Amino acid sequence: MDRISMCSQGLEGVRCGDHRISSLLFAYDVVLLAPSSQDLKRALRRFAAECEAAGMRISTSISEAMVLGWKKVACTLQAGGEVLPQVEEFKYLGVLFMSEGRMDLEIDRWIGAAAAVMRSMYWSVVVKKELSRKARFTSKSMFLLSPMVMSSGS
C-alpha cells in the first residue's frame, strides 16, 4: 500500500505548517486529502490506476467521500465506475470527523470515557472499606484535583 500511495502522489495535498499531506495510511485504509474537489478527483484517479496496476481495486462498498468546510459542497467522486457516497460524519481510526469541522461529539465521547474510568476507580478504590484512612484521603484528593486541573485548562 505504501508503494501504491507513493506512486500515485501528485501535487495535491493539504498544507499543514511546512508540510503537504496528500494521504493518510493505516494498513489497507487510505484517506486521500486535497484542497479542492478537482484535485481530489485527480488524486483518486491516479490512486485507482496504481491499485489496478498492482492487481488491487478500491472497495467502493466501504469507501466514502467527505468535504471539510463551513458550508456544504457537493463533491461527486467515482471509483470503479461507481459513485462514492458523500457523508457528513466519518470515523477514521476511532476518531469521529464531521464535515463542518466540529469536534464536540468526539470531545463528549472522550469526556464520557474518562468519566467511566473515574467512576470505576472511585468504586474500586475510594468505597472499599479495607483501605486505610490515608489511602482514602489521597485518592479523594486525586479525584477532586483532576476536575479542577481539567477545568483550569479550558
C-alpha atoms as one frame of an Amber mdcrd trajectory, in Angstrom:
protein
   0.000   0.000   0.000   2.925   2.356   0.717   4.266   1.833  -2.809   0.853
   2.479  -4.354   0.466   5.650  -2.305   3.944   6.915  -3.180   3.498   6.193
  -6.891   0.094   7.867  -7.039   1.109  11.131  -5.328   0.813  14.313  -7.321
   0.947  17.976  -6.403  -2.314  17.755  -4.447  -2.357  17.702  -0.707  -3.366
  19.788   2.252  -0.797  22.135   3.771  -0.087  21.579   7.444   2.620  24.004
   8.528   5.593  23.436   6.236   4.334  20.040   5.087   1.968  18.894   2.368
  -0.109  15.854   3.327  -1.748  14.049   0.433  -2.804  10.838   2.169  -3.145
   9.064   5.495  -2.335   5.353   5.524  -3.044   2.659   8.073  -2.836  -0.963
   6.897  -5.270  -1.070   3.953  -7.168   2.070   4.996  -6.339   5.120   2.905
  -7.552   8.702   3.251  -6.821  10.956   0.270  -6.553  14.678   1.047  -6.781
  17.564  -1.421  -7.587  21.289  -1.267 -10.297  21.115  -3.967 -12.739  18.630
  -5.467 -10.870  18.697  -8.801  -7.574  17.902  -7.080  -9.240  15.098  -5.140
 -10.710  13.625  -8.340  -7.241  13.654  -9.941  -5.686  12.044  -6.855  -8.392
   9.363  -6.774  -7.915   8.572 -10.497  -4.150   8.182 -10.015  -4.615   6.096
  -6.868  -7.150   3.809  -8.607  -4.779   3.382 -11.574  -1.883   2.419  -9.276
  -4.122  -0.024  -7.389  -5.158  -1.629 -10.668  -1.515  -1.871 -11.815  -0.734
  -3.728  -8.573  -3.669  -6.113  -9.069  -5.841  -4.419  -6.436  -9.001  -2.344
  -6.578 -10.756   0.219  -4.432 -13.578  -1.339  -2.432 -16.412   1.021  -3.347
 -18.855  -0.688  -0.980 -16.960   0.666   2.044 -15.487   3.865   0.545 -16.954
   7.295   1.273 -16.263  10.939   0.455 -16.394  13.883   2.837 -15.768  17.590
   2.301 -14.490  19.544   5.297 -15.710  23.131   5.316 -18.070  25.656   6.836
 -20.692  25.213   4.141 -21.891  22.107   2.352 -20.256  21.467  -1.012 -21.124
  18.618  -3.355 -18.167  16.519  -4.469 -19.061  13.650  -6.781 -16.279  11.064
  -6.762 -16.217   7.861  -8.779 -14.115   4.752  -8.357 -14.512   1.655 -10.481
 -17.446   3.261 -12.304 -19.398   3.692  -9.052 -20.220   6.966  -7.309 -18.901
   7.151  -3.753 -21.471   8.371  -1.213 -20.752  11.759   0.348 -21.136  11.680
   4.140 -21.388  14.303   6.901 -19.562  12.188   9.512 -16.648   9.821   9.097
 -14.860   7.690  11.674 -11.174   7.022  10.988  -9.047   5.057  13.463 -11.646
   5.617  16.156 -11.836   9.407  15.739 -15.061  10.992  14.501 -14.620  13.685
  11.833 -17.543  15.955  10.934 -17.878  17.839   7.651 -18.246  21.240   9.386
 -15.010  20.581  11.272 -16.756  20.388  14.650 -15.309  18.088  17.298 -17.933
  18.476  20.051 -19.357  14.954  19.678 -15.860  13.476  19.761 -14.904  15.540
  22.818 -18.136  14.466  24.557 -17.204  10.839  23.834 -13.726  11.352  25.333
 -15.187  13.009  28.441 -17.672  10.131  28.819 -14.866   7.577  28.604 -12.816
   9.491  31.185 -15.853   9.744  33.491 -16.394   5.970  33.236 -12.771   5.363
  34.264 -13.105   7.803  37.170 -16.333   6.083  38.336 -14.678   2.693  38.139
 -11.676   3.914  40.120 -13.932   5.570  42.683 -15.907   2.394  43.357 -12.861
   0.133  43.402 -10.578   2.431  45.441 -12.492   5.001  47.493 -15.513   2.972
  48.597 -13.623  -0.173  49.669 -13.690  -0.493  53.455 -10.346  -2.293  53.691
  -8.393   0.785  52.517  -6.548   2.802  55.122  -7.770   6.296  56.012  -4.607
   7.794  54.445  -5.121   5.912  51.157  -8.759   7.042  51.023  -7.812  10.683
  51.626  -5.111  10.539  48.925  -7.476   9.025  46.355 -10.252  11.530  47.194
  -7.773  14.383  46.782  -6.800  12.970  43.401 -10.447  12.780  42.302 -11.080
  16.363  43.408  -7.884  17.695  41.862  -8.397  16.083  38.436 -11.588  18.007
  37.514 -10.040  21.267  38.756  -6.960  20.736  36.592  -9.160  19.895  33.587
 -11.374  22.971  34.075  -8.417  25.329  34.519  -7.136  24.345  31.067 -10.307
  25.376  29.264
